[in-house]
Amino acid sequence: MLEVRNIQTYYGNIQALKNVSLTINEGEIVTLIGANGAGKSTTLMSICGVTPPRHGEIVFRGQPIQNLSAEKIVSLGICQVPEGRHIFPQMSVLENLEMGAYMRNDKAAIKSDIDYVFERFPILEQRRQQAGGTLSGGEQQMLAISRALLARPSLLLLDEPSLGLAPLIIKQIFEIVKKINVESNTTVFLVEQNANQALKIAHRGYVMENGAITLEDKAENLLSNEDVKKAYLGM
Ligand code: ATP
């Protein structure tokens, strides 16, 4: 579905990504783990066109996308939930969800998609008229994921959904990501520092260090890899 080939991304003169290559197959959950500053967010932002790579290629369903605008990339079916969520704080939960569907005009389907996310996240339905900015961190993360789903992405990019959340909420969010992957056939690329939880729901994973991929394997193999355990799983 997506192939990232030898991308190099820079912030001015600073090279953040050094020949990063990875593959995401249709239907998978793939996770990218790594320490602070390894380049995980930059990888996501390179894919969705926010910080385009200076060199290399990104191919989505056969089409090179590395030179397309972020808006065009969204219209192809790639949708990002950025780190920090970025929901609209003054708008209600429902209005935030409607914003997610701004490129669509199939009203009946939008309504049924809103019902779908309310089923998955009942707390959002209870708070449908509440201003987004007054939700808890976990609820805001649920809203950010739901809003992205309203764009009906075929590839959902999640940047550290667990950031700053309590363990129980993290578990709940990851379970729902898994459900969404299965039920709505949404392929997921999950960037996480919480390697343990991310690898538990993923099919495959990549490890990133200093702007380069250092390891890739099935998620279950990474979970039992001694180096990964020591460096990222605190064992
Ligand atoms: P974290 O888990 O802390 O979010 P990360 O793995 O997502 O880290 P990135 O945010 O991609 O890492 O950062 C990779 C490198 O690029 C870091 O050295 C960072 O300081 C640098 N960087 C990121 N954003 C910018 C920016 N806007 N300007 C300059 N350098 C940046």
Boltz pocket constraint, residues with backbone or C-beta under 6 A from the ligand:
constraints:
  - pocket:
      binder: B
      contacts: [[A, 11], [A, 14], [A, 16], [A, 34], [A, 35], [A, 36], [A, 37], [A, 38], [A, 39], [A, 40], [A, 41], [A, 42], [A, 43], [A, 193]]
      max_distance: 6.0
